[in-house]
Amino acid sequence: MSSRVAELFLFDILVAMLKIEEVANRFENAQNLKHDFMAWDTVIREFEIIGEATSKLIKTGLLDEESSIVVQKIKDIEDDLRNEIVEDVCEENRYLPFVVNGFKILKVVKQ
């Protein structure tokens, strides 16, 4: 278990949410966000931080077990976002089978 004060994980969640909002607001739509790999990576990482912090809050008892639904939903969002980008890359690179196959392998390994 981390030696951090448990309440700081709440702060981590708040900061992650603000970062997601800041990055997402730079784009007119989700398609544009997905095509900016640095912004996309930032959003994915911040969702991971929210999930990790929520898990730690459950372990410390600051959130009850029912909150584990939140963690699962966040993981589902991460997986959906990752799968969506893989599908887009495969479609855009359908003429490059080695790229498509590589991304399909990544998709299978992640699930």
N, C-alpha and C positions, 0 to 999 in steps of 0.2 A: 504494500500500500504506500502511496505517496506520502511524504512528510509535509506536504502543503496543507494549509488550512483549508478545510473542505469547502467553505463558503467561496473561496477563490474560483472554484469550478463554476459557480454561478456567473462570476465575472467573465470567465472564459467563454461561456455560452453567449452572454450579452455581446461581447466583443466580436465573436464569430458571426453573430446575426447582423451586426452593424457592418462588418466587412462584406458579407454577402450582399447586403442591400446597396452598399457603396459601389461595388463592382458591377452588380446587375443593372444599376441605374445608368451606367455608361452606354448601354446598348438599347437600341430600339426594340429588339425582339430576341427571343431565345436562340434563334438560328445564328445571329451575329455573335452572340456570346459563345456559342459552341465552336465557332471558327477562330476564336482568339485563344490559343492554347494557354497562354499565361493567365488570362482571366478565368478560363475554364478550370485550370488546375487550382487556382485560388479558391473558387467556389467549392469544388470537390473537397479540398483540404479543410475548409471551414466547416463543412457538414461533418467531416470525420471528427473534428475537434468537438463539435456539439455532441456527437454520439459518445465519444470517449469521456467527456466531462459528465454527461448524464449517467453513464455507467458507474463512474466513481461516486457520484452523489447517491446512487442507489446502494452501493456497497457501504458507504458511511452512514446510511440510514436517514439522510436528509430528504431523500425521495423514497416513496414506498415502492414495493415490487410492481404495482400496477404501472409505474412509470417506465418499466421495461418495454412497454408497448411503444413508448416514444422512441427508445433506442432502436427497436426493430423497424419502426417507420422510417427513421433516419437512414438506416442501412438499406432499406428498400429504395428510398429516394436516390441514395448513392449508386446502387446497382442499376436502377432505371436510367439515371443520367449517363452512367458509364456505357450501358448497353445501347442507348440512343446514339451516342457519339460513335460507337463501334459500327452500328448499322449505317450511319451516315458516311463514315470513312469507307466502308465496304462498297456502298452504292457509288460514291464518287470515284472510287478506284477499281471498279469492276473489270476494267481492262488490264489491271495488274494483279493477276491471280495470287502472286506471292504475298502481296500486301493484304488482300482479302483473307487468305488462309491464315496469315499471322494474326490478324485481328480476331478471327473466329476462334483461334486457339486461346487467345487472351480472354475472350468472353467466356469460353467453357471453363478455363482454369479458375476464373474469378468466382463462378457460381458454384 
